[in-house]
Amino acid sequence: MSAAARPCPICGQPADPAHRPFCSPRCRNVDLHRWLSGAYAIPSREEEEDEEDGPGAAGAGSDESEDEPGTPRH
């Protein structure tokens, strides 16, 4: 399927080769706005972030804030 045969992803009109894959500067700008405003954000799962903070992560299990100054650590 050629690029000219694909419809504009914004409005569905036939794509214009000068503005490919869009049909016009307006649809190209609508798509740009969606990217810049975060409408096309990739969702993340919080579970993956929690795994990074698990055992072995930098600073994990550190009790420095609870130790008194000058107390030797074992």
C-alpha positions as CSV (number, residue, x, y, z in Angstrom):
1,M,0.0,0.0,0.0
2,S,1.5,3.3,-1.0
3,A,1.6,6.4,1.3
4,A,-0.9,8.2,-1.0
5,A,-3.4,5.4,-0.6
6,R,-3.3,5.7,3.2
7,P,-5.9,8.0,4.8
8,C,-4.8,10.9,7.0
9,P,-4.6,9.6,10.6
10,I,-6.4,12.7,11.9
11,C,-9.4,13.2,9.6
12,G,-9.4,10.2,7.3
13,Q,-9.1,12.2,4.0
14,P,-6.6,10.9,1.4
15,A,-3.0,11.9,2.3
16,D,-1.2,14.6,0.4
17,P,2.3,13.7,-0.6
18,A,3.5,17.2,0.4
19,H,2.2,16.6,4.0
20,R,2.5,12.9,4.2
21,P,1.1,11.0,6.2
22,F,-1.4,13.9,6.7
23,C,-3.7,15.6,4.2
24,S,-2.9,19.2,5.2
25,P,-0.8,21.4,7.4
26,R,-3.8,21.7,9.8
27,C,-3.9,17.9,10.4
28,R,-0.1,17.9,10.8
29,N,-0.3,20.6,13.4
30,V,-3.2,18.8,15.2
31,D,-0.9,15.7,15.5
32,L,2.0,17.8,16.7
33,H,-0.1,19.4,19.4
34,R,-1.3,16.0,20.6
35,W,2.4,14.9,20.9
36,L,3.4,18.0,22.7
37,S,0.5,18.1,25.1
38,G,1.0,14.4,26.1
39,A,-2.1,13.0,24.5
40,Y,0.1,10.3,22.9
41,A,1.8,9.3,26.1
42,I,2.8,5.7,26.6
43,P,1.2,4.3,29.7
44,S,3.4,2.8,32.4
45,R,2.7,0.3,35.1
46,E,3.6,1.3,38.6
47,E,4.5,-2.3,39.4
48,E,7.6,-2.0,37.3
49,E,8.7,1.1,39.2
50,D,8.2,-0.6,42.5
51,E,10.4,-3.5,41.4
52,E,13.3,-1.1,40.9
53,D,13.0,0.1,44.5
54,G,13.1,-3.4,45.8
55,P,16.1,-5.2,47.5
56,G,19.4,-4.5,45.9
57,A,18.4,-1.0,44.7
58,A,20.6,1.9,45.5
59,G,19.9,3.1,49.0
60,A,17.6,0.2,49.8
61,G,17.8,-0.9,53.4
62,S,19.9,2.1,54.4
63,D,19.3,3.2,58.0
64,E,21.7,6.2,57.8
65,S,19.0,8.7,58.6
66,E,18.1,6.7,61.8
67,D,21.7,6.4,63.1
68,E,23.0,8.9,65.5
69,P,26.0,10.9,64.3
70,G,29.3,9.3,65.2
71,T,27.7,5.9,65.9
72,P,29.8,3.1,64.1
73,R,27.9,1.0,61.6
74,H,28.1,-2.7,61.6
